[in-house]
């Protein structure tokens, strides 16, 4: 089965076409600036790159452009739309409604809409992507895969905030967590590197990219995660502050005369690595600057590493032990120096990184032979996870 993977933003659509028989990506592409002058589509398929620059007013037009590109006689990946067996949609927030991926119907769409207040920037865009595909591909079955679903196994002591309980029962204010599709994919693969079944290992998974989150996975189930009601909580990230004293919001509003919207913009888009370094949110550039003696860059790295290390220790305590620390995503998979810095100081857990194994491009066990807690690099593939879920759900129907 050929599965089309759609990740819709408010003005963009990222997509892949995956052949689930051999799990190979036949095409990858992105439409940018939907509804904004200067719309462009760039697609790579069969070793060729197709670029289309044409204004597109809405997501329906964008999906039409995607299908035209996929079926293009010279640059496409399939001969016709009938070769696309299903569509898998990334949906950011499933709330408490969804603990697994589901086939999309009217009831599912209603539930996704109910969760818009929990993800006002993301869920409306995801809905537009689904509705656009339904309009252009009315006979094609579709599946929703939720970023929050994997974390629904957290116990109440992990997901509840110390607020009046009414905030939870009435408004559903709680920890949800994100990057769940990535965490689930990696959690399924990591035990294989340990030679143990998934139901008998305790993992801390470090999904480190421009956005970052950690999860504590005990016997195959998530028992805690660092992101909260929104993706702002937890680690310091590329532009997000991560954990702060909530009173800082009122303090900045009073002292600098900022509105709540301006403070939230500061916390989401001007903080993190960008805020502390004063230069960039790109870990590669910050690392290079730190090596050149830039004090602000060095400070940003120290805060980043410390926060990841602190969460690893906390999650080891939460699970009553630890079998492996798993690095994944852009920084986790590719930045050997970041892995080494984070691991330095975790020797008390019995986790010791091997500098010979810890090199760019490393996959698998990068710890020393006598390391009691193993350190792994496991590449993630959220699109493949979505394709697998979509195929399984459609074939069971």
VMD Tcl script that draws the C-alpha trace (Angstrom):
set ca {
  {0.00 0.00 0.00}
  {1.14 3.53 -0.82}
  {0.39 5.85 2.11}
  {0.46 9.63 1.80}
  {1.66 11.31 5.01}
  {0.36 14.83 5.60}
  {1.71 17.27 8.21}
  {-0.32 20.44 7.75}
  {0.57 23.81 9.24}
  {-1.35 27.04 9.01}
  {0.45 28.09 5.83}
  {2.42 24.98 4.90}
  {2.08 21.27 4.17}
  {4.90 18.77 4.54}
  {4.30 15.41 2.91}
  {5.78 12.03 2.11}
  {4.57 9.12 0.03}
  {5.66 5.81 1.57}
  {5.41 2.34 0.08}
  {4.53 0.29 3.14}
  {5.62 -2.95 1.47}
  {9.31 -2.06 1.77}
  {8.81 1.06 3.93}
  {10.66 3.28 1.48}
  {9.81 6.93 0.90}
  {8.90 7.33 -2.76}
  {8.58 11.11 -2.56}
  {9.12 13.92 -0.07}
  {7.92 17.47 -0.43}
  {6.68 20.68 1.09}
  {4.29 23.45 0.11}
  {5.08 26.79 1.74}
  {3.33 30.17 1.96}
  {-0.19 28.84 1.38}
  {-2.52 31.82 1.15}
  {0.46 34.18 0.97}
  {2.00 35.59 -2.21}
  {5.00 33.56 -3.29}
  {3.67 30.02 -2.71}
  {6.15 27.31 -3.64}
  {6.14 23.52 -3.83}
  {9.39 21.56 -3.75}
  {9.33 17.76 -4.16}
  {12.05 15.13 -4.43}
  {11.15 11.81 -6.05}
  {13.06 9.22 -8.07}
  {16.23 11.28 -7.82}
  {14.62 14.34 -9.37}
  {13.55 17.65 -7.84}
  {10.36 19.40 -8.90}
  {9.89 23.07 -8.02}
  {6.58 24.83 -8.65}
  {6.10 28.52 -7.88}
  {2.46 29.47 -8.12}
  {0.22 31.28 -5.67}
  {-2.16 28.91 -3.87}
  {-5.00 30.41 -1.87}
  {-5.92 27.57 0.48}
  {-5.15 24.03 1.67}
  {-7.49 22.45 -0.89}
  {-5.46 24.03 -3.66}
  {-2.26 22.93 -1.92}
  {-3.38 19.29 -1.75}
  {-4.36 19.47 -5.43}
  {-0.84 20.71 -6.17}
  {0.67 17.90 -4.08}
  {-1.29 15.24 -5.97}
  {-0.38 16.83 -9.29}
  {3.28 16.69 -8.30}
  {3.07 13.08 -7.10}
  {1.45 11.98 -10.37}
  {3.61 14.14 -12.66}
  {4.79 11.93 -15.56}
  {8.39 13.12 -15.29}
  {8.86 14.14 -11.66}
  {6.21 12.16 -9.83}
  {6.24 8.88 -7.91}
  {2.98 7.20 -9.01}
  {0.96 7.05 -12.21}
  {-2.36 8.08 -10.71}
  {-4.22 8.91 -7.54}
  {-5.71 5.42 -7.44}
  {-2.27 4.15 -6.39}
  {-2.53 6.06 -3.12}
  {-4.30 3.65 -0.78}
  {-4.66 5.84 2.30}
  {-3.66 9.13 3.94}
  {-2.10 9.41 7.39}
  {-2.43 12.80 9.10}
  {-0.27 14.10 11.90}
  {-2.53 15.72 14.49}
  {-0.81 17.56 17.31}
  {-3.36 17.34 20.13}
  {-5.68 14.44 20.85}
  {-6.33 15.45 24.44}
  {-7.72 12.63 26.57}
  {-9.90 11.44 23.72}
  {-7.23 9.42 21.93}
  {-4.62 7.02 23.26}
  {-3.96 5.52 19.82}
  {-4.26 6.33 16.14}
  {-7.76 6.12 14.66}
  {-9.53 6.06 11.33}
  {-11.03 9.48 10.66}
  {-14.80 9.84 10.65}
  {-17.19 12.59 11.71}
  {-16.94 11.65 15.39}
  {-13.15 11.82 15.25}
  {-13.26 15.19 13.50}
  {-15.61 16.50 16.19}
  {-13.21 15.34 18.90}
  {-10.24 17.00 17.17}
  {-12.23 20.22 17.00}
  {-13.01 19.94 20.72}
  {-9.27 19.96 21.38}
  {-8.65 23.20 19.47}
  {-8.50 25.24 22.74}
  {-5.62 22.99 23.88}
  {-3.65 23.55 20.64}
  {-5.02 26.72 19.01}
  {-2.02 27.11 16.70}
  {-1.79 23.50 15.54}
  {-5.11 21.65 15.56}
  {-6.93 24.13 13.28}
  {-4.16 23.68 10.71}
  {-4.33 19.90 11.07}
  {-8.11 20.09 10.53}
  {-7.60 22.16 7.37}
  {-5.22 19.49 6.06}
  {-7.70 16.71 6.73}
  {-10.64 18.57 5.21}
  {-8.58 19.49 2.15}
  {-7.68 15.84 1.56}
  {-11.31 14.79 2.08}
  {-12.38 17.34 -0.54}
  {-9.81 16.28 -3.12}
  {-9.67 12.53 -2.27}
  {-13.20 11.75 -1.07}
  {-12.96 7.99 -1.51}
  {-9.55 7.53 0.15}
  {-9.51 6.29 3.77}
  {-7.70 8.51 6.25}
  {-6.12 8.02 9.67}
  {-5.25 10.50 12.43}
  {-2.01 9.92 14.37}
  {-1.72 12.06 17.51}
  {1.44 13.58 19.01}
  {-0.10 13.23 22.46}
  {-1.36 9.62 22.25}
  {1.75 7.75 23.47}
  {1.82 9.78 26.68}
  {-1.74 8.86 27.69}
  {-0.38 6.00 29.82}
  {1.05 8.47 32.35}
  {-0.37 8.00 35.86}
  {-2.21 10.90 37.55}
  {0.75 11.81 39.75}
  {2.74 12.50 36.58}
  {0.14 14.35 34.53}
  {-1.66 16.43 37.18}
  {-0.59 19.97 38.04}
  {-0.85 21.22 41.63}
  {-3.75 23.50 40.75}
  {-7.31 23.39 42.05}
  {-8.62 20.04 40.83}
  {-11.44 21.89 39.09}
  {-8.88 23.17 36.58}
  {-8.44 19.58 35.46}
  {-12.02 18.32 35.65}
  {-13.54 21.41 34.02}
  {-10.81 22.72 31.71}
  {-8.63 19.61 31.23}
  {-5.49 21.43 32.36}
  {-2.90 18.66 32.73}
  {0.35 17.40 31.26}
  {-0.19 15.92 27.79}
  {3.28 15.76 26.26}
  {4.23 15.92 22.60}
  {6.62 14.26 20.12}
  {4.72 11.11 21.08}
  {4.96 9.48 17.67}
  {8.75 9.81 17.79}
  {8.99 8.59 21.39}
  {6.80 5.57 20.58}
  {8.81 4.68 17.48}
  {12.12 4.86 19.34}
  {10.76 3.06 22.42}
  {9.86 0.11 20.21}
  {13.33 -0.10 18.64}
  {15.61 0.61 21.60}
  {15.09 -2.69 23.47}
  {16.40 -4.55 20.43}
  {19.80 -2.92 20.89}
  {19.78 -4.20 24.46}
  {18.78 -7.72 23.48}
  {15.76 -7.50 25.76}
  {11.97 -7.41 25.30}
  {10.24 -4.02 25.43}
  {8.24 -5.14 28.44}
  {11.32 -5.49 30.60}
  {13.32 -2.26 30.17}
  {13.39 1.23 31.63}
  {14.34 3.92 29.12}
  {14.83 7.66 29.13}
  {14.31 8.83 25.56}
  {15.88 12.18 24.68}
  {14.20 13.65 21.60}
  {16.52 16.60 21.03}
  {16.01 18.94 18.10}
  {15.00 22.57 17.72}
  {12.12 21.41 19.89}
  {13.03 18.88 22.54}
  {11.40 16.58 25.04}
  {12.27 13.63 27.24}
  {10.10 10.69 28.17}
  {10.38 8.04 30.85}
  {9.34 4.71 29.34}
  {8.89 1.80 31.72}
  {8.16 -1.62 30.26}
  {7.00 -0.13 26.97}
  {4.71 2.54 28.44}
  {5.28 6.23 28.97}
  {5.15 7.13 32.66}
  {6.31 10.74 32.40}
  {7.34 13.33 29.82}
  {8.79 16.82 29.94}
  {6.38 18.81 27.77}
  {3.12 19.75 29.42}
  {-0.22 21.29 28.52}
  {1.69 22.86 25.62}
  {5.10 22.25 24.03}
  {6.52 25.22 25.98}
  {7.18 23.33 29.21}
  {10.22 21.18 29.88}
  {13.63 21.47 28.28}
  {15.26 24.64 27.08}
  {14.87 24.45 23.28}
  {15.88 26.37 20.19}
  {13.63 29.37 20.88}
  {11.44 28.13 23.78}
  {12.29 28.84 27.38}
  {11.17 25.52 28.82}
  {10.57 25.43 32.59}
  {10.32 28.82 34.30}
  {8.78 30.24 37.46}
  {5.25 31.19 36.28}
  {5.49 34.44 38.27}
  {8.06 35.61 35.72}
  {5.16 36.27 33.34}
  {3.57 38.82 35.67}
  {6.97 40.28 36.55}
  {7.83 40.96 32.88}
  {4.40 42.41 32.24}
  {4.74 44.80 35.18}
  {8.37 45.82 34.70}
  {8.50 46.08 30.90}
  {4.87 46.95 30.21}
  {4.34 43.88 28.08}
  {1.02 42.27 27.23}
  {0.42 38.59 27.90}
  {0.67 37.98 24.15}
  {4.08 39.69 24.05}
  {5.37 37.65 26.98}
  {4.18 34.41 25.39}
  {5.87 35.42 22.15}
  {9.08 36.04 24.10}
  {8.87 32.64 25.82}
  {8.06 30.73 22.63}
  {10.08 32.52 19.97}
  {12.84 34.58 21.59}
  {14.13 32.44 24.43}
  {15.98 29.13 24.72}
  {19.27 28.81 22.87}
  {18.47 31.95 20.89}
  {17.74 34.00 23.98}
  {20.75 32.94 26.02}
  {23.25 33.05 23.15}
  {21.83 36.27 21.75}
  {22.69 35.04 18.27}
  {20.99 31.92 16.95}
  {18.81 28.94 17.79}
  {20.96 26.53 15.75}
  {22.97 24.21 17.97}
  {25.68 23.82 15.31}
  {26.32 27.56 15.15}
  {26.26 27.92 18.94}
  {28.74 25.07 19.36}
  {31.09 26.63 16.81}
  {30.84 30.00 18.55}
  {31.52 28.41 21.94}
  {34.65 26.73 20.56}
  {35.78 30.15 19.32}
  {35.54 31.57 22.83}
  {32.09 33.15 22.75}
  {31.00 33.28 26.40}
  {27.28 33.66 25.71}
  {27.32 30.61 23.43}
  {29.22 28.60 26.03}
  {26.68 29.60 28.67}
  {23.78 28.55 26.45}
  {25.33 25.10 25.96}
  {25.88 24.70 29.69}
  {22.24 25.46 30.49}
  {20.99 23.14 27.74}
  {23.18 20.23 28.82}
  {22.38 20.72 32.50}
  {18.63 20.66 31.95}
  {18.72 17.48 29.86}
  {20.97 15.81 32.45}
  {18.68 16.89 35.30}
  {15.62 15.37 33.62}
  {17.47 12.11 32.97}
  {18.27 11.82 36.68}
  {14.71 12.67 37.68}
  {13.23 10.07 35.35}
  {15.63 7.40 36.56}
  {14.31 8.11 40.06}
  {10.70 8.10 38.86}
  {11.11 4.63 37.34}
  {13.16 3.21 40.19}
  {16.11 2.52 37.94}
  {17.31 2.83 34.37}
  {18.52 0.46 31.66}
  {19.33 2.88 28.84}
  {19.49 6.53 27.84}
  {18.38 6.93 24.21}
  {19.28 9.91 22.01}
  {17.19 10.70 18.94}
  {16.08 13.55 16.59}
  {18.29 16.18 14.97}
  {20.65 17.02 17.83}
  {20.36 13.66 19.54}
  {21.24 11.70 16.40}
  {23.87 13.97 14.86}
  {25.64 15.94 17.59}
  {28.23 13.67 19.19}
  {29.65 16.56 21.22}
  {26.24 17.32 22.76}
  {25.78 13.67 23.69}
  {29.20 13.60 25.35}
  {28.53 16.79 27.32}
  {25.15 15.56 28.53}
  {26.53 12.13 29.52}
  {29.39 13.73 31.46}
  {28.08 13.70 35.02}
  {25.81 10.67 34.62}
  {28.51 8.24 35.68}
  {26.83 7.97 39.09}
  {23.98 6.16 37.31}
  {26.45 3.76 35.76}
  {26.15 5.44 32.35}
  {29.54 5.89 30.68}
  {29.88 7.02 27.07}
  {32.62 5.54 24.86}
  {34.42 8.35 22.97}
  {35.48 5.90 20.27}
  {31.89 4.85 19.56}
  {30.38 8.31 20.05}
  {31.04 9.75 16.61}
  {28.85 11.56 14.05}
  {26.64 9.03 12.29}
  {26.81 6.52 15.14}
  {23.76 4.28 15.58}
  {23.16 1.84 18.42}
  {25.19 1.37 21.60}
  {27.75 4.16 22.19}
  {28.51 3.29 25.82}
  {31.52 1.46 27.20}
  {31.38 -2.31 27.53}
  {31.14 -2.09 31.33}
  {28.52 0.69 31.36}
  {25.69 -0.52 33.63}
  {23.27 1.88 31.96}
  {23.62 1.77 28.20}
  {23.68 4.90 26.04}
  {22.04 4.45 22.64}
  {21.53 6.45 19.44}
  {18.31 5.41 17.72}
  {17.21 7.42 14.65}
  {13.56 8.38 14.68}
  {11.16 8.26 11.74}
  {7.80 9.81 12.57}
  {6.55 9.58 8.98}
  {7.19 5.83 8.88}
  {5.42 5.43 12.22}
  {2.40 7.25 10.80}
  {2.49 5.10 7.65}
  {2.62 1.90 9.70}
  {-0.34 2.96 11.85}
  {-2.32 3.97 8.78}
  {-1.70 0.70 6.97}
  {-2.55 -1.39 10.04}
  {-5.79 0.46 10.75}
  {-6.98 0.43 7.14}
  {-6.14 -3.25 6.62}
  {-8.04 -4.22 9.78}
  {-11.18 -2.35 8.67}
}
mol new
graphics top color blue
foreach p $ca { graphics top sphere $p radius 0.5 }
foreach p [lrange $ca 0 end-1] q [lrange $ca 1 end] { graphics top cylinder $p $q radius 0.2 }
display resetview
